[in-house]
Amino acid sequence: MSLSEQLLEDDLHPIDIVEHLAEHHEWDFDRIGDDQIAMAVEGLWRTYSITLAWSNYDETLRMVCTFEMEPPQEKLPKLYELLNRMNDQCWAGAFTYWDEQKLMVYRYGLVLAGGQAASPDQIDTLINAAVLSAERYYPAIQLMVWGDRSPKDAMQVAIAEAYGRA
């Protein structure tokens, strides 16, 4: 029986599912409360902090994937231009920069209105998509902020999605 099948047998809270996935993947995590969990997921470029929170109010599983970044203030206009270019290529989720906290952020809200339930595979895909998106654009952000490349030029190094098989 797969992890998905085991978890679907029970009517689990979305954060309970996330906790089981974190244990399955051996990610470091901290169950902050009944409706929130934080974890560290290792990527190629860095370790990403991921927080998922359940909102009963709007029946949304909210995910925030962050990593620290302190660009010089004079680079912020170009960084925001780069973020717009990155978001033009993201169909699920979006990037933003929280200047006060010095965090690059990828966020996504999975709406489960009407009492819908998220599957373990759906949540696993959500988390993996966040990490893959951060990994894809991390080199472009670094080149633009620290390598003095233009946002357009920096986007050329964003890892392209592979299609087909080798």
C-alpha beads as a LAMMPS data file, in Angstrom:
LAMMPS data file: protein, C-alpha beads

166 atoms
165 bonds

1 atom types
1 bond types

-500.0 500.0 xlo xhi
-500.0 500.0 ylo yhi
-500.0 500.0 zlo zhi

Masses

1 110.0

Atoms # bond

1 1 1 0.000 0.000 0.000
2 1 1 1.456 3.382 -1.025
3 1 1 1.812 6.348 1.308
4 1 1 -1.016 8.055 -0.585
5 1 1 -3.342 5.096 -0.125
6 1 1 -2.540 4.842 3.580
7 1 1 -3.155 8.538 4.185
8 1 1 -6.337 8.606 2.134
9 1 1 -7.870 5.825 4.215
10 1 1 -8.086 8.277 7.107
11 1 1 -9.818 11.664 6.920
12 1 1 -6.716 13.641 7.854
13 1 1 -6.287 17.354 8.393
14 1 1 -4.094 18.858 5.597
15 1 1 -1.330 19.690 8.074
16 1 1 -1.371 16.083 9.331
17 1 1 -0.762 14.999 5.743
18 1 1 2.138 17.458 5.450
19 1 1 3.613 16.074 8.676
20 1 1 3.441 12.508 7.316
21 1 1 5.087 13.649 4.075
22 1 1 7.863 15.431 5.997
23 1 1 8.506 12.242 7.997
24 1 1 8.441 10.155 4.804
25 1 1 10.977 12.451 3.076
26 1 1 13.026 12.804 6.287
27 1 1 12.749 16.614 6.206
28 1 1 13.405 18.516 9.416
29 1 1 10.080 19.939 10.575
30 1 1 8.353 21.596 13.477
31 1 1 4.613 21.316 14.028
32 1 1 3.944 24.885 15.151
33 1 1 0.286 24.261 15.911
34 1 1 -2.763 22.312 14.788
35 1 1 -2.968 24.400 11.611
36 1 1 0.683 25.121 10.830
37 1 1 3.955 23.307 10.126
38 1 1 7.421 24.568 9.208
39 1 1 10.154 22.515 7.593
40 1 1 13.549 22.712 5.965
41 1 1 13.936 21.156 2.523
42 1 1 17.379 20.737 1.031
43 1 1 17.793 21.895 -2.558
44 1 1 20.761 21.962 -4.886
45 1 1 21.523 25.627 -4.276
46 1 1 20.466 25.952 -0.625
47 1 1 18.083 24.816 2.086
48 1 1 14.588 26.297 1.761
49 1 1 12.306 27.122 4.668
50 1 1 8.770 26.000 3.892
51 1 1 5.744 26.788 6.007
52 1 1 2.269 25.432 5.345
53 1 1 -0.766 26.740 7.187
54 1 1 -4.421 25.759 7.000
55 1 1 -7.012 28.547 7.043
56 1 1 -10.520 27.434 7.993
57 1 1 -11.803 30.908 7.122
58 1 1 -11.214 30.593 3.387
59 1 1 -10.504 26.833 3.251
60 1 1 -7.029 27.359 1.854
61 1 1 -3.786 25.499 2.427
62 1 1 -1.211 28.300 2.258
63 1 1 2.395 27.557 1.475
64 1 1 5.352 29.913 1.761
65 1 1 8.822 28.835 0.620
66 1 1 11.595 31.280 1.579
67 1 1 15.308 31.837 1.524
68 1 1 17.354 34.709 2.876
69 1 1 18.670 37.354 0.529
70 1 1 20.039 40.828 1.166
71 1 1 20.382 42.653 -2.130
72 1 1 21.755 46.190 -2.074
73 1 1 18.941 48.774 -1.995
74 1 1 19.956 50.156 -5.395
75 1 1 19.313 46.696 -6.926
76 1 1 15.679 46.480 -5.738
77 1 1 14.098 48.055 -8.867
78 1 1 15.910 45.518 -11.075
79 1 1 15.035 42.712 -8.653
80 1 1 11.345 43.591 -8.924
81 1 1 11.650 43.605 -12.722
82 1 1 13.272 40.170 -12.538
83 1 1 10.475 38.920 -10.264
84 1 1 7.908 40.069 -12.842
85 1 1 9.753 38.120 -15.536
86 1 1 9.944 35.045 -13.304
87 1 1 6.246 35.246 -12.424
88 1 1 5.356 35.474 -16.126
89 1 1 6.707 31.924 -16.396
90 1 1 5.099 30.571 -13.206
91 1 1 1.574 29.209 -13.629
92 1 1 1.163 27.975 -10.076
93 1 1 2.506 30.171 -7.314
94 1 1 4.373 33.443 -7.462
95 1 1 7.590 35.023 -6.240
96 1 1 7.898 38.178 -4.193
97 1 1 10.580 39.814 -2.078
98 1 1 9.926 40.811 1.534
99 1 1 12.417 43.632 2.030
100 1 1 11.798 44.085 5.760
101 1 1 12.535 40.399 6.502
102 1 1 15.181 40.113 3.750
103 1 1 13.467 37.048 2.316
104 1 1 12.868 35.840 -1.208
105 1 1 9.446 34.207 -1.148
106 1 1 7.572 31.744 -3.326
107 1 1 3.963 31.361 -2.227
108 1 1 0.918 29.406 -3.244
109 1 1 -2.580 28.894 -1.889
110 1 1 -4.414 25.626 -2.532
111 1 1 -8.119 26.432 -2.277
112 1 1 -10.169 23.518 -0.956
113 1 1 -13.571 25.211 -0.761
114 1 1 -16.706 23.226 -0.092
115 1 1 -15.044 20.718 2.197
116 1 1 -12.677 19.341 -0.461
117 1 1 -9.691 17.340 0.734
118 1 1 -6.155 17.598 -0.567
119 1 1 -4.468 14.333 -1.469
120 1 1 -0.972 13.483 -0.233
121 1 1 0.213 13.447 -3.859
122 1 1 -1.248 16.902 -4.409
123 1 1 0.498 18.327 -1.336
124 1 1 3.771 16.575 -2.183
125 1 1 3.610 18.043 -5.687
126 1 1 2.896 21.486 -4.221
127 1 1 6.002 21.351 -2.012
128 1 1 8.209 19.914 -4.753
129 1 1 7.015 22.554 -7.229
130 1 1 8.001 25.286 -4.774
131 1 1 11.504 23.890 -4.358
132 1 1 11.917 23.297 -8.097
133 1 1 10.782 26.848 -8.872
134 1 1 13.186 28.316 -6.316
135 1 1 15.996 26.154 -7.699
136 1 1 15.180 27.146 -11.267
137 1 1 15.368 30.890 -10.635
138 1 1 18.014 31.045 -7.909
139 1 1 20.921 31.382 -10.395
140 1 1 19.111 34.179 -12.255
141 1 1 18.528 36.082 -9.017
142 1 1 22.179 35.709 -8.015
143 1 1 23.464 36.817 -11.425
144 1 1 21.233 39.869 -11.488
145 1 1 21.881 40.951 -7.881
146 1 1 25.581 40.114 -7.544
147 1 1 26.743 39.674 -11.155
148 1 1 25.396 42.952 -12.515
149 1 1 23.421 41.229 -15.271
150 1 1 20.223 42.778 -16.533
151 1 1 16.973 41.044 -15.554
152 1 1 16.508 39.950 -19.169
153 1 1 20.034 38.506 -19.390
154 1 1 19.774 36.855 -15.983
155 1 1 16.613 35.036 -17.078
156 1 1 18.619 33.298 -19.802
157 1 1 20.320 31.170 -17.140
158 1 1 17.074 30.030 -15.524
159 1 1 17.123 26.274 -15.862
160 1 1 14.744 25.366 -18.669
161 1 1 12.238 22.615 -18.106
162 1 1 13.161 19.468 -19.975
163 1 1 10.552 17.901 -22.203
164 1 1 10.585 14.327 -23.446
165 1 1 13.126 11.637 -22.611
166 1 1 16.819 11.266 -23.129

Bonds

1 1 1 2
2 1 2 3
3 1 3 4
4 1 4 5
5 1 5 6
6 1 6 7
7 1 7 8
8 1 8 9
9 1 9 10
10 1 10 11
11 1 11 12
12 1 12 13
13 1 13 14
14 1 14 15
15 1 15 16
16 1 16 17
17 1 17 18
18 1 18 19
19 1 19 20
20 1 20 21
21 1 21 22
22 1 22 23
23 1 23 24
24 1 24 25
25 1 25 26
26 1 26 27
27 1 27 28
28 1 28 29
29 1 29 30
30 1 30 31
31 1 31 32
32 1 32 33
33 1 33 34
34 1 34 35
35 1 35 36
36 1 36 37
37 1 37 38
38 1 38 39
39 1 39 40
40 1 40 41
41 1 41 42
42 1 42 43
43 1 43 44
44 1 44 45
45 1 45 46
46 1 46 47
47 1 47 48
48 1 48 49
49 1 49 50
50 1 50 51
51 1 51 52
52 1 52 53
53 1 53 54
54 1 54 55
55 1 55 56
56 1 56 57
57 1 57 58
58 1 58 59
59 1 59 60
60 1 60 61
61 1 61 62
62 1 62 63
63 1 63 64
64 1 64 65
65 1 65 66
66 1 66 67
67 1 67 68
68 1 68 69
69 1 69 70
70 1 70 71
71 1 71 72
72 1 72 73
73 1 73 74
74 1 74 75
75 1 75 76
76 1 76 77
77 1 77 78
78 1 78 79
79 1 79 80
80 1 80 81
81 1 81 82
82 1 82 83
83 1 83 84
84 1 84 85
85 1 85 86
86 1 86 87
87 1 87 88
88 1 88 89
89 1 89 90
90 1 90 91
91 1 91 92
92 1 92 93
93 1 93 94
94 1 94 95
95 1 95 96
96 1 96 97
97 1 97 98
98 1 98 99
99 1 99 100
100 1 100 101
101 1 101 102
102 1 102 103
103 1 103 104
104 1 104 105
105 1 105 106
106 1 106 107
107 1 107 108
108 1 108 109
109 1 109 110
110 1 110 111
111 1 111 112
112 1 112 113
113 1 113 114
114 1 114 115
115 1 115 116
116 1 116 117
117 1 117 118
118 1 118 119
119 1 119 120
120 1 120 121
121 1 121 122
122 1 122 123
123 1 123 124
124 1 124 125
125 1 125 126
126 1 126 127
127 1 127 128
128 1 128 129
129 1 129 130
130 1 130 131
131 1 131 132
132 1 132 133
133 1 133 134
134 1 134 135
135 1 135 136
136 1 136 137
137 1 137 138
138 1 138 139
139 1 139 140
140 1 140 141
141 1 141 142
142 1 142 143
143 1 143 144
144 1 144 145
145 1 145 146
146 1 146 147
147 1 147 148
148 1 148 149
149 1 149 150
150 1 150 151
151 1 151 152
152 1 152 153
153 1 153 154
154 1 154 155
155 1 155 156
156 1 156 157
157 1 157 158
158 1 158 159
159 1 159 160
160 1 160 161
161 1 161 162
162 1 162 163
163 1 163 164
164 1 164 165
165 1 165 166
